[in-house]
C-alpha cells in the first residue's frame, strides 16, 4: 500500500513516511522582530513591536498578498503567535475578518483561522507548540489498540460503550501496562546536544514515566483548564466535524503514530483514567498509547576541531526486517602475509570509521582500509567519499546535499568542503525505476518546501499539510482494515524536493543505513534537524512551514 499526503502548501500529492512515492520555534510568542519595512509582493507594511496575531486553526495560510487567490508562501500551526502589522489591509476574500501583514513577510486573514485575541481560550489551550530546538518537536507515541479520539472526558459508562473489549484491556493494563509504557532506551532528544549545541538538556528518556514521555510537565498533571469540569470549553479544531454534543471525533487505528502536547490524570468521576492530549487537542487514554523516544543515532561533523576528512564509513545494520535496535554484525579483517583474514571483532552497529582511501580485493571481495589498520568489506559499510565530478552548486560555492543510494549515506557540503556525514534509509527498491517501484528518484533537485512537521498515511488521505486530521476521515472502523496500512502524524522536519518525495525524519524505525522507505529519504531525528537547519531557506520564526521560490532552495544531488 502506498503512502500519500496532500500538502496544501504546494498542492502536491505525495506518498510519504516510512517512505514516499510520487503520485517553530520553541516559543514563537517570544520571537522579537524589529519594526521596519518588510519586503513582500503585496503592499509594504511595518511590523509592530507589540501587536501580534495567533493561529486558531491547525493550518493558517500565509499569502504573498492580502488576497485568498494570492500565492501561499507558508502557514502557521494552531497556537502560533507572530508579530503583525498595526494596519489592516481590507477584508476582500477574508470572510469574517481582515488581512494583516505578519513577520517577516506575507499576509494572514483573521476570522475562522486567526485571531487578534491572544488571550482567547483556544490560543491558551494550544500553548504547547512544536519545539524546533529538539529532534522530536513534540512528544510521540504509537497506538496500542483502536481508540476513540475523545473531545471531552468520558465517564466509565461512555468509555465502555466507545471502546472495544475495554474491560479486558484495562485488566491487562493493571497487570503490566504501566511498566511496558516506559522507554526501553535513550532517545533522540537525549543525545541531541552532541550535534545541535543549542538543543535543551533533558533527563534520560529511560528514566521518565509515561506521563512526561507523552508531553506532561509532571507524572501527575491535572486536567487542563479547558477540561476541568470534564466538558470541553474550546471548539473542536481537528478537522473531523461532529455535532457539538459528541463525546469523540472519530477513532484512531492501531499502530498509528501520534504527536502529543500533554498528559494528565483524572479523578473518580472519570474512573481515575489518564489521558494524553494530541496536537489537535483531542484526547487518547494513556493506556492505549506506547510512548516513542526514537533513535538516538546521528552522524559526524567533518573538518571540525577533530580534523575528520573524507573518505569515512559507517558499519551498516544487518537485520532489515527486524523490529527495534539492529544487532551488530560487521566483522573486521587483518592482513596476514598478504591475505585478509577475518578477526573475532564485531563492530558496533553503525560504528564510525575513518578510511585511508586504500582498497584492495581479496578472493574477489573488495575491502577498505581503516585508519586504525583494520580492513572491512566494502559491502558491509556505507561510504562517504569526495565526488568524482563536482555538481554546479559545489562549483558556485553553495550549500548542497549529497545522497548515495548504494551506500545509504548523506553528506552536507559547503561548496567543495564536506561538513557532515551520516546514514539514511532511501527507497526499499534501490536503483529501480521510481515511477514503477518504491525507489528514490536520482538526479539534481532543490528544496521546494519545508515543514516543521507533516502527517503521512498509506490510504491517500492527508492531514491539512502539517498535522490536522484528514477531512475525509482518519481510520477504518475495523482495526487494521488494510494490511500494511499506517498513519504517521507530525513527521518531523519534512523537506520536499520533487513532487511528493522528501527528506524527513523517521521516528518509527532504527535501521538507518538500509533501504527502508517508499521513496523518500528517511533520516534519524537528530540528523533530520541538522539537515533542516543546514538547508535554505530557513522556516521563519513562528511559522510551521515555508514554500520556496523556484531555484532558491538548497540543491540535493541523489545518485547511485
QUIWO-V912175 format. One line per field, one symbol per residue. ss: DSSP state (H for helix, E for strand, L for the rest). A space follows every 50 residues. Layout:
# QUIWO-V912175
ss: ???
This chain:
# QUIWO-V912175
ss: LLLEEEELLLLEEELLLLLLLLLLLLLHHHLLLLLLELLLLLLLLEEEEE EEEEELLLLEEEELLLLLLLLEEEEELLLLEEEEEEEELLLLLLLLLLEE EELLLLEEELLLLEELLLLLHHHHHLLLLLLLLLLLLLEEEEELLLEEEE LLLLLHHHHHHHLLLHHHHHHHHHHHHHHHLLLLLLLHHHHHHHLLLLLL LLLLHHHLLHHHHLLLLLLLLLLLHHHLLLLLLLLLLLLLLLLLLLLEEE EELLLLEEEEEEEELLLHHHLLLLEEEELLLLEEEHHHEEEELLLLLLLE ELLLLLLLLLLEEEELLLLLLLLLLLLLLEEEEEEELLEEEEEEEEELLL LEEEEEEEEEEELLEEEEEELLLLEEEHHHEEEELLLLLLLHHHHLLLEE EEEELLLLEEEEEELLEEEEEEELELELLLLLLLLLLLLLLLEEEELLEE EEEEEEELLLLLLLLLLLLLLLLLLLLLLLLLLLLLEEEEEEEEEEEELL EEEEELLLLLLLLLLLELLLEEELHHHHHHHHHHLLLLLLLLLLEEELLL LLLLEEEEEL
